Amino acid sequence: MNDQLKPASGVPLSGWLILDKPRGIGSTQGVSAVKRVLRQNGYAKTKVGHGGTLDPLAEGVLPIALGEATKLAGRMLDASKIYEFTIRFGEETSTLDTEGEVVARSDRFPPLAAVAAVLEHFTGPIRQVPPAYSALKVDGQRAYDRARAGEKVELAERAVTIHSLALSGGRKDAASVGSAFQTSSGRPDPYDPSAPLELAESVTLVAHVSKGTYIRSLARDIAHALGTVGHVTYLRRIKAGPFTETQAISLDKLEQSAKGASLEHLLLPLEAGLDDIPALNLDQTSAQAVRQGRVLSGMPQSSGLYLAKLGAVPVALMEITDGTATVVRGFNLPDVAE
């Protein structure tokens, strides 16, 4: 690739690279992989971070922030997420997924109709106890480190919100219940009174959840509510904040693109992570004042958070309160793309 196509001697890349993280690597390893690709292909040294942890056994949407977009990574941590996951009934593991040892067994497999009916009880504001094998800290140490050392880990119950919870239905139609179950003898509609009573060995669900929600805990609690035990065998994040899996690329594709063409066409702009923030258009004089951290007065806009822009270039996140705009986070981007 021609080095003139790369910003190696100019401004580092800024924007979002949406990685389709494979199973087997953690989020920090995903960040390291992106850094390696940039370094090996002659890009300018660029700050890289991620917008939301995915466990090594999980796959899917991992927003990678580059350059000035790293200033927004914290906002992405607070964003809601959508997951597709499979619960296998009959066994609960220490980690609540396929990695741990079996700690409880049950020969009860719930009827399909019971699974469909119980979901509403886990929709809306709920409370859950995080898994012992989690990154939460207990007395300064990660819970999973204590658990792996054989300690009994007790974590406090927390409030989370399940915005929606539905049977997968091939995911294109989450309201469809007939195709969502994996059974040993076909997939009848559980609401069909003429259908034989079918027991679910496993079920695939789609959940839209608030920050701080543990899908493994949700799966455990659903199984318990059905009078059995269970664990997660498959977990995929299909949306993180505004970013969806249709925008995500594999590590292989990232590496191939870096070797054969400029990576810029794979980047989403910094403001893609702020799709819910209204724009505040500035003139050159106001933009200069904002870049110096100065307050803008007499603003006619209603109070709230805004993305201040000079033309198409993001200048800062600003908070307007009673007509006064103050800088929340400034961006160091050139006025004209080079």
Contacts in CASP RR format, 6 or more apart in sequence:
PFRMAT RR
TARGET T0000
AUTHOR 0000-0000-0000
METHOD contacts of the structure
MODEL  1
MNDQLKPASGVPLSGWLILDKPRGIGSTQGVSAVKRVLRQNGYAKTKVGH
GGTLDPLAEGVLPIALGEATKLAGRMLDASKIYEFTIRFGEETSTLDTEG
EVVARSDRFPPLAAVAAVLEHFTGPIRQVPPAYSALKVDGQRAYDRARAG
EKVELAERAVTIHSLALSGGRKDAASVGSAFQTSSGRPDPYDPSAPLELA
ESVTLVAHVSKGTYIRSLARDIAHALGTVGHVTYLRRIKAGPFTETQAIS
LDKLEQSAKGASLEHLLLPLEAGLDDIPALNLDQTSAQAVRQGRVLSGMP
QSSGLYLAKLGAVPVALMEITDGTATVVRGFNLPDVAE
1 41 0 8 1.000
1 258 0 8 1.000
1 259 0 8 1.000
1 260 0 8 1.000
1 261 0 8 1.000
1 262 0 8 1.000
3 9 0 8 1.000
3 42 0 8 1.000
5 261 0 8 1.000
5 262 0 8 1.000
6 41 0 8 1.000
6 42 0 8 1.000
6 43 0 8 1.000
6 44 0 8 1.000
6 262 0 8 1.000
7 13 0 8 1.000
7 43 0 8 1.000
7 44 0 8 1.000
7 338 0 8 1.000
8 42 0 8 1.000
8 43 0 8 1.000
8 44 0 8 1.000
9 44 0 8 1.000
10 44 0 8 1.000
10 338 0 8 1.000
11 44 0 8 1.000
11 334 0 8 1.000
11 338 0 8 1.000
12 43 0 8 1.000
12 44 0 8 1.000
12 45 0 8 1.000
12 46 0 8 1.000
12 47 0 8 1.000
12 66 0 8 1.000
12 67 0 8 1.000
13 38 0 8 1.000
13 43 0 8 1.000
13 44 0 8 1.000
13 46 0 8 1.000
13 66 0 8 1.000
13 67 0 8 1.000
13 263 0 8 1.000
13 264 0 8 1.000
13 267 0 8 1.000
14 66 0 8 1.000
14 67 0 8 1.000
14 68 0 8 1.000
14 69 0 8 1.000
14 270 0 8 1.000
14 333 0 8 1.000
15 65 0 8 1.000
15 66 0 8 1.000
15 67 0 8 1.000
15 68 0 8 1.000
15 69 0 8 1.000
15 267 0 8 1.000
15 268 0 8 1.000
15 269 0 8 1.000
15 270 0 8 1.000
15 272 0 8 1.000
16 63 0 8 1.000
16 64 0 8 1.000
16 65 0 8 1.000
16 66 0 8 1.000
16 69 0 8 1.000
16 243 0 8 1.000
16 267 0 8 1.000
16 268 0 8 1.000
16 269 0 8 1.000
16 270 0 8 1.000
16 272 0 8 1.000
16 273 0 8 1.000
17 34 0 8 1.000
17 63 0 8 1.000
17 64 0 8 1.000
17 66 0 8 1.000
17 249 0 8 1.000
17 254 0 8 1.000
17 263 0 8 1.000
17 266 0 8 1.000
17 267 0 8 1.000
17 268 0 8 1.000
18 61 0 8 1.000
18 62 0 8 1.000
18 63 0 8 1.000
18 64 0 8 1.000
18 243 0 8 1.000
18 247 0 8 1.000
18 248 0 8 1.000
18 249 0 8 1.000
18 268 0 8 1.000
19 30 0 8 1.000
19 34 0 8 1.000
19 61 0 8 1.000
19 62 0 8 1.000
19 63 0 8 1.000
19 64 0 8 1.000
19 248 0 8 1.000
19 249 0 8 1.000
19 250 0 8 1.000
19 251 0 8 1.000
19 254 0 8 1.000
20 59 0 8 1.000
20 60 0 8 1.000
20 61 0 8 1.000
20 62 0 8 1.000
20 245 0 8 1.000
20 248 0 8 1.000
20 249 0 8 1.000
20 250 0 8 1.000
21 27 0 8 1.000
21 30 0 8 1.000
21 54 0 8 1.000
21 58 0 8 1.000
21 59 0 8 1.000
21 60 0 8 1.000
21 61 0 8 1.000
21 62 0 8 1.000
22 59 0 8 1.000
22 250 0 8 1.000
22 251 0 8 1.000
23 56 0 8 1.000
23 57 0 8 1.000
23 58 0 8 1.000
23 59 0 8 1.000
24 56 0 8 1.000
24 57 0 8 1.000
25 33 0 8 1.000
25 56 0 8 1.000
26 53 0 8 1.000
26 54 0 8 1.000
26 55 0 8 1.000
26 56 0 8 1.000
27 50 0 8 1.000
27 52 0 8 1.000
27 53 0 8 1.000
27 54 0 8 1.000
27 62 0 8 1.000
28 50 0 8 1.000
30 50 0 8 1.000
30 62 0 8 1.000
30 64 0 8 1.000
30 251 0 8 1.000
31 48 0 8 1.000
31 49 0 8 1.000
31 50 0 8 1.000
31 64 0 8 1.000
33 251 0 8 1.000
33 254 0 8 1.000
34 48 0 8 1.000
34 64 0 8 1.000
34 66 0 8 1.000
34 254 0 8 1.000
35 46 0 8 1.000
35 48 0 8 1.000
37 254 0 8 1.000
37 255 0 8 1.000
37 258 0 8 1.000
37 263 0 8 1.000
38 46 0 8 1.000
38 48 0 8 1.000
38 258 0 8 1.000
38 263 0 8 1.000
39 45 0 8 1.000
40 258 0 8 1.000
41 258 0 8 1.000
41 259 0 8 1.000
41 263 0 8 1.000
43 263 0 8 1.000
46 66 0 8 1.000
46 67 0 8 1.000
47 66 0 8 1.000
47 67 0 8 1.000
47 70 0 8 1.000
48 64 0 8 1.000
48 65 0 8 1.000
48 66 0 8 1.000
48 67 0 8 1.000
48 70 0 8 1.000
49 64 0 8 1.000
49 65 0 8 1.000
49 66 0 8 1.000
49 70 0 8 1.000
49 73 0 8 1.000
50 62 0 8 1.000
50 63 0 8 1.000
50 64 0 8 1.000
50 65 0 8 1.000
50 73 0 8 1.000
51 62 0 8 1.000
51 63 0 8 1.000
51 64 0 8 1.000
51 65 0 8 1.000
51 73 0 8 1.000
51 74 0 8 1.000
51 76 0 8 1.000
51 77 0 8 1.000
51 240 0 8 1.000
52 62 0 8 1.000
52 63 0 8 1.000
52 73 0 8 1.000
52 76 0 8 1.000
52 77 0 8 1.000
52 240 0 8 1.000
53 135 0 8 1.000
54 60 0 8 1.000
54 62 0 8 1.000
54 237 0 8 1.000
55 97 0 8 1.000
55 235 0 8 1.000
57 97 0 8 1.000
57 98 0 8 1.000
57 99 0 8 1.000
57 235 0 8 1.000
58 235 0 8 1.000
58 236 0 8 1.000
58 237 0 8 1.000
59 235 0 8 1.000
59 236 0 8 1.000
59 237 0 8 1.000
60 236 0 8 1.000
60 237 0 8 1.000
60 238 0 8 1.000
60 245 0 8 1.000
60 248 0 8 1.000
61 237 0 8 1.000
61 238 0 8 1.000
61 239 0 8 1.000
61 240 0 8 1.000
61 243 0 8 1.000
61 244 0 8 1.000
61 245 0 8 1.000
61 247 0 8 1.000
61 248 0 8 1.000
62 237 0 8 1.000
62 240 0 8 1.000
62 248 0 8 1.000
63 73 0 8 1.000
63 76 0 8 1.000
63 240 0 8 1.000
63 241 0 8 1.000
63 243 0 8 1.000
63 273 0 8 1.000
65 72 0 8 1.000
65 73 0 8 1.000
65 76 0 8 1.000
66 267 0 8 1.000
68 270 0 8 1.000
68 314 0 8 1.000
68 331 0 8 1.000
68 332 0 8 1.000
68 333 0 8 1.000
69 270 0 8 1.000
69 273 0 8 1.000
71 329 0 8 1.000
71 330 0 8 1.000
71 331 0 8 1.000
72 270 0 8 1.000
72 273 0 8 1.000
72 274 0 8 1.000
72 329 0 8 1.000
75 273 0 8 1.000
75 274 0 8 1.000
76 240 0 8 1.000
76 241 0 8 1.000
76 273 0 8 1.000
77 211 0 8 1.000
78 211 0 8 1.000
79 211 0 8 1.000
79 240 0 8 1.000
79 241 0 8 1.000
79 242 0 8 1.000
80 163 0 8 1.000
80 208 0 8 1.000
80 209 0 8 1.000
80 210 0 8 1.000
80 211 0 8 1.000
80 241 0 8 1.000
81 208 0 8 1.000
81 209 0 8 1.000
81 211 0 8 1.000
81 213 0 8 1.000
81 237 0 8 1.000
81 239 0 8 1.000
81 240 0 8 1.000
81 241 0 8 1.000
82 206 0 8 1.000
82 207 0 8 1.000
82 208 0 8 1.000
82 209 0 8 1.000
82 237 0 8 1.000
82 238 0 8 1.000
82 239 0 8 1.000
82 240 0 8 1.000
83 206 0 8 1.000
83 207 0 8 1.000
83 209 0 8 1.000
83 215 0 8 1.000
83 235 0 8 1.000
83 236 0 8 1.000
83 237 0 8 1.000
83 238 0 8 1.000
84 168 0 8 1.000
84 171 0 8 1.000
84 204 0 8 1.000
84 205 0 8 1.000
84 206 0 8 1.000
84 234 0 8 1.000
84 235 0 8 1.000
84 236 0 8 1.000
84 238 0 8 1.000
85 204 0 8 1.000
85 205 0 8 1.000
85 207 0 8 1.000
85 215 0 8 1.000
85 219 0 8 1.000
85 232 0 8 1.000
85 234 0 8 1.000
85 235 0 8 1.000
85 236 0 8 1.000
86 182 0 8 1.000
86 202 0 8 1.000
86 203 0 8 1.000
86 204 0 8 1.000
86 205 0 8 1.000
86 232 0 8 1.000
86 233 0 8 1.000
86 234 0 8 1.000
86 235 0 8 1.000
87 202 0 8 1.000
87 203 0 8 1.000
87 204 0 8 1.000
87 205 0 8 1.000
87 219 0 8 1.000
87 222 0 8 1.000
87 223 0 8 1.000
87 230 0 8 1.000
87 231 0 8 1.000
87 232 0 8 1.000
87 233 0 8 1.000
88 201 0 8 1.000
88 202 0 8 1.000
88 230 0 8 1.000
88 231 0 8 1.000
88 232 0 8 1.000
88 233 0 8 1.000
89 106 0 8 1.000
89 108 0 8 1.000
89 109 0 8 1.000
89 110 0 8 1.000
89 200 0 8 1.000
89 201 0 8 1.000
89 202 0 8 1.000
89 203 0 8 1.000
89 223 0 8 1.000
89 226 0 8 1.000
89 228 0 8 1.000
89 229 0 8 1.000
89 230 0 8 1.000
90 105 0 8 1.000
90 106 0 8 1.000
90 107 0 8 1.000
90 108 0 8 1.000
90 109 0 8 1.000
90 223 0 8 1.000
90 228 0 8 1.000
90 229 0 8 1.000
90 230 0 8 1.000
91 102 0 8 1.000
91 104 0 8 1.000
91 105 0 8 1.000
91 106 0 8 1.000
91 229 0 8 1.000
91 230 0 8 1.000
91 231 0 8 1.000
92 102 0 8 1.000
92 103 0 8 1.000
92 104 0 8 1.000
92 105 0 8 1.000
92 220 0 8 1.000
92 223 0 8 1.000
92 229 0 8 1.000
92 230 0 8 1.000
92 231 0 8 1.000
93 99 0 8 1.000
93 100 0 8 1.000
93 101 0 8 1.000
93 102 0 8 1.000
93 103 0 8 1.000
93 231 0 8 1.000
94 100 0 8 1.000
94 101 0 8 1.000
94 103 0 8 1.000
94 132 0 8 1.000
94 133 0 8 1.000
94 147 0 8 1.000
95 131 0 8 1.000
95 133 0 8 1.000
95 216 0 8 1.000
95 231 0 8 1.000
96 131 0 8 1.000
96 133 0 8 1.000
96 216 0 8 1.000
96 217 0 8 1.000
96 219 0 8 1.000
96 220 0 8 1.000
96 231 0 8 1.000
96 232 0 8 1.000
97 216 0 8 1.000
97 231 0 8 1.000
97 232 0 8 1.000
97 233 0 8 1.000
97 235 0 8 1.000
98 231 0 8 1.000
98 232 0 8 1.000
98 233 0 8 1.000
99 133 0 8 1.000
100 133 0 8 1.000
104 229 0 8 1.000
105 229 0 8 1.000
106 227 0 8 1.000
106 228 0 8 1.000
106 229 0 8 1.000
106 230 0 8 1.000
108 226 0 8 1.000
108 227 0 8 1.000
108 228 0 8 1.000
109 199 0 8 1.000
109 200 0 8 1.000
109 201 0 8 1.000
109 228 0 8 1.000
110 199 0 8 1.000
110 200 0 8 1.000
110 226 0 8 1.000
110 227 0 8 1.000
110 228 0 8 1.000
111 190 0 8 1.000
111 197 0 8 1.000
111 198 0 8 1.000
111 199 0 8 1.000
111 200 0 8 1.000
112 177 0 8 1.000
112 181 0 8 1.000
112 183 0 8 1.000
112 188 0 8 1.000
112 190 0 8 1.000
112 198 0 8 1.000
112 199 0 8 1.000
112 200 0 8 1.000
113 190 0 8 1.000
113 191 0 8 1.000
114 226 0 8 1.000
115 167 0 8 1.000
115 181 0 8 1.000
115 190 0 8 1.000
115 200 0 8 1.000
115 203 0 8 1.000
115 222 0 8 1.000
115 226 0 8 1.000
116 167 0 8 1.000
116 177 0 8 1.000
116 190 0 8 1.000
116 191 0 8 1.000
118 222 0 8 1.000
118 225 0 8 1.000
118 226 0 8 1.000
119 165 0 8 1.000
119 166 0 8 1.000
119 167 0 8 1.000
119 205 0 8 1.000
119 222 0 8 1.000
120 165 0 8 1.000
121 225 0 8 1.000
122 162 0 8 1.000
122 165 0 8 1.000
122 218 0 8 1.000
122 221 0 8 1.000
122 222 0 8 1.000
122 225 0 8 1.000
123 162 0 8 1.000
123 163 0 8 1.000
123 164 0 8 1.000
123 165 0 8 1.000
124 161 0 8 1.000
124 162 0 8 1.000
124 163 0 8 1.000
125 159 0 8 1.000
125 160 0 8 1.000
125 161 0 8 1.000
126 159 0 8 1.000
126 160 0 8 1.000
126 161 0 8 1.000
126 162 0 8 1.000
127 157 0 8 1.000
127 158 0 8 1.000
127 159 0 8 1.000
127 160 0 8 1.000
128 157 0 8 1.000
128 158 0 8 1.000
128 160 0 8 1.000
128 213 0 8 1.000
128 214 0 8 1.000
128 217 0 8 1.000
128 218 0 8 1.000
128 221 0 8 1.000
129 155 0 8 1.000
129 156 0 8 1.000
129 157 0 8 1.000
129 158 0 8 1.000
129 217 0 8 1.000
130 136 0 8 1.000
130 143 0 8 1.000
130 155 0 8 1.000
130 158 0 8 1.000
130 214 0 8 1.000
130 217 0 8 1.000
131 143 0 8 1.000
131 155 0 8 1.000
131 214 0 8 1.000
131 216 0 8 1.000
131 217 0 8 1.000
131 220 0 8 1.000
132 143 0 8 1.000
132 144 0 8 1.000
132 146 0 8 1.000
132 147 0 8 1.000
132 153 0 8 1.000
132 155 0 8 1.000
133 143 0 8 1.000
133 144 0 8 1.000
133 147 0 8 1.000
133 148 0 8 1.000
134 142 0 8 1.000
134 143 0 8 1.000
134 144 0 8 1.000
134 155 0 8 1.000
134 214 0 8 1.000
135 142 0 8 1.000
135 143 0 8 1.000
135 144 0 8 1.000
136 142 0 8 1.000
136 143 0 8 1.000
136 155 0 8 1.000
137 143 0 8 1.000
138 146 0 8 1.000
138 153 0 8 1.000
138 155 0 8 1.000
143 153 0 8 1.000
143 155 0 8 1.000
146 153 0 8 1.000
147 153 0 8 1.000
158 212 0 8 1.000
160 209 0 8 1.000
160 210 0 8 1.000
160 211 0 8 1.000
160 212 0 8 1.000
160 213 0 8 1.000
161 209 0 8 1.000
161 210 0 8 1.000
161 213 0 8 1.000
162 207 0 8 1.000
162 208 0 8 1.000
162 209 0 8 1.000
162 210 0 8 1.000
162 213 0 8 1.000
162 218 0 8 1.000
163 208 0 8 1.000
163 209 0 8 1.000
163 210 0 8 1.000
164 174 0 8 1.000
164 206 0 8 1.000
164 207 0 8 1.000
164 208 0 8 1.000
165 205 0 8 1.000
165 206 0 8 1.000
165 207 0 8 1.000
165 208 0 8 1.000
166 174 0 8 1.000
166 175 0 8 1.000
166 205 0 8 1.000
166 206 0 8 1.000
167 174 0 8 1.000
167 176 0 8 1.000
167 177 0 8 1.000
167 178 0 8 1.000
167 180 0 8 1.000
167 181 0 8 1.000
167 203 0 8 1.000
167 204 0 8 1.000
167 205 0 8 1.000
167 206 0 8 1.000
168 174 0 8 1.000
168 179 0 8 1.000
168 180 0 8 1.000
168 204 0 8 1.000
168 205 0 8 1.000
168 206 0 8 1.000
169 176 0 8 1.000
169 177 0 8 1.000
169 178 0 8 1.000
169 179 0 8 1.000
169 180 0 8 1.000
169 204 0 8 1.000
170 176 0 8 1.000
170 179 0 8 1.000
170 180 0 8 1.000
170 204 0 8 1.000
171 206 0 8 1.000
171 238 0 8 1.000
174 206 0 8 1.000
177 189 0 8 1.000
177 190 0 8 1.000
177 191 0 8 1.000
178 187 0 8 1.000
178 188 0 8 1.000
178 189 0 8 1.000
178 190 0 8 1.000
179 187 0 8 1.000
180 203 0 8 1.000
180 204 0 8 1.000
180 205 0 8 1.000
181 187 0 8 1.000
181 190 0 8 1.000
181 198 0 8 1.000
181 200 0 8 1.000
181 202 0 8 1.000
181 203 0 8 1.000
181 204 0 8 1.000
182 200 0 8 1.000
182 201 0 8 1.000
182 202 0 8 1.000
182 203 0 8 1.000
182 204 0 8 1.000
183 198 0 8 1.000
183 199 0 8 1.000
183 200 0 8 1.000
183 201 0 8 1.000
184 199 0 8 1.000
184 201 0 8 1.000
185 198 0 8 1.000
186 198 0 8 1.000
188 195 0 8 1.000
188 196 0 8 1.000
188 198 0 8 1.000
189 195 0 8 1.000
190 198 0 8 1.000
202 233 0 8 1.000
204 234 0 8 1.000
206 238 0 8 1.000
207 213 0 8 1.000
207 215 0 8 1.000
207 218 0 8 1.000
208 239 0 8 1.000
209 215 0 8 1.000
209 218 0 8 1.000
215 232 0 8 1.000
215 235 0 8 1.000
216 231 0 8 1.000
216 232 0 8 1.000
216 235 0 8 1.000
219 230 0 8 1.000
219 231 0 8 1.000
219 232 0 8 1.000
220 229 0 8 1.000
220 230 0 8 1.000
220 231 0 8 1.000
223 229 0 8 1.000
223 230 0 8 1.000
223 231 0 8 1.000
236 245 0 8 1.000
237 245 0 8 1.000
238 244 0 8 1.000
238 245 0 8 1.000
239 245 0 8 1.000
241 273 0 8 1.000
242 272 0 8 1.000
242 273 0 8 1.000
242 275 0 8 1.000
242 276 0 8 1.000
243 268 0 8 1.000
243 272 0 8 1.000
243 273 0 8 1.000
247 268 0 8 1.000
249 257 0 8 1.000
249 266 0 8 1.000
254 263 0 8 1.000
254 266 0 8 1.000
257 263 0 8 1.000
257 265 0 8 1.000
257 266 0 8 1.000
269 314 0 8 1.000
270 314 0 8 1.000
270 331 0 8 1.000
270 333 0 8 1.000
271 307 0 8 1.000
271 309 0 8 1.000
271 314 0 8 1.000
274 307 0 8 1.000
274 317 0 8 1.000
277 305 0 8 1.000
277 306 0 8 1.000
277 307 0 8 1.000
277 317 0 8 1.000
278 301 0 8 1.000
278 306 0 8 1.000
278 307 0 8 1.000
279 306 0 8 1.000
279 307 0 8 1.000
279 308 0 8 1.000
279 309 0 8 1.000
280 299 0 8 1.000
280 301 0 8 1.000
280 306 0 8 1.000
280 307 0 8 1.000
280 308 0 8 1.000
280 309 0 8 1.000
280 318 0 8 1.000
280 320 0 8 1.000
280 325 0 8 1.000
281 308 0 8 1.000
281 309 0 8 1.000
281 311 0 8 1.000
282 290 0 8 1.000
282 308 0 8 1.000
282 309 0 8 1.000
282 310 0 8 1.000
282 311 0 8 1.000
282 315 0 8 1.000
283 310 0 8 1.000
284 310 0 8 1.000
286 296 0 8 1.000
287 308 0 8 1.000
287 310 0 8 1.000
287 315 0 8 1.000
289 296 0 8 1.000
290 296 0 8 1.000
290 308 0 8 1.000
290 315 0 8 1.000
290 316 0 8 1.000
290 318 0 8 1.000
290 325 0 8 1.000
290 327 0 8 1.000
290 330 0 8 1.000
291 315 0 8 1.000
291 316 0 8 1.000
291 330 0 8 1.000
293 327 0 8 1.000
293 330 0 8 1.000
295 324 0 8 1.000
295 325 0 8 1.000
295 326 0 8 1.000
296 318 0 8 1.000
296 324 0 8 1.000
296 325 0 8 1.000
297 323 0 8 1.000
297 324 0 8 1.000
297 325 0 8 1.000
298 323 0 8 1.000
298 324 0 8 1.000
299 320 0 8 1.000
299 323 0 8 1.000
299 324 0 8 1.000
299 325 0 8 1.000
300 323 0 8 1.000
301 320 0 8 1.000
301 323 0 8 1.000
302 320 0 8 1.000
303 320 0 8 1.000
303 321 0 8 1.000
303 322 0 8 1.000
303 323 0 8 1.000
304 319 0 8 1.000
304 320 0 8 1.000
304 321 0 8 1.000
305 317 0 8 1.000
305 318 0 8 1.000
305 319 0 8 1.000
305 320 0 8 1.000
305 328 0 8 1.000
306 317 0 8 1.000
306 318 0 8 1.000
306 319 0 8 1.000
306 320 0 8 1.000
306 325 0 8 1.000
307 314 0 8 1.000
307 316 0 8 1.000
307 317 0 8 1.000
307 318 0 8 1.000
308 314 0 8 1.000
308 315 0 8 1.000
308 316 0 8 1.000
308 317 0 8 1.000
308 318 0 8 1.000
308 325 0 8 1.000
309 315 0 8 1.000
310 335 0 8 1.000
313 333 0 8 1.000
313 334 0 8 1.000
313 335 0 8 1.000
313 336 0 8 1.000
314 331 0 8 1.000
314 333 0 8 1.000
315 330 0 8 1.000
315 331 0 8 1.000
315 333 0 8 1.000
316 327 0 8 1.000
316 328 0 8 1.000
316 329 0 8 1.000
316 330 0 8 1.000
316 331 0 8 1.000
317 327 0 8 1.000
317 328 0 8 1.000
317 329 0 8 1.000
317 330 0 8 1.000
318 325 0 8 1.000
318 326 0 8 1.000
318 327 0 8 1.000
318 328 0 8 1.000
319 325 0 8 1.000
319 326 0 8 1.000
319 328 0 8 1.000
END
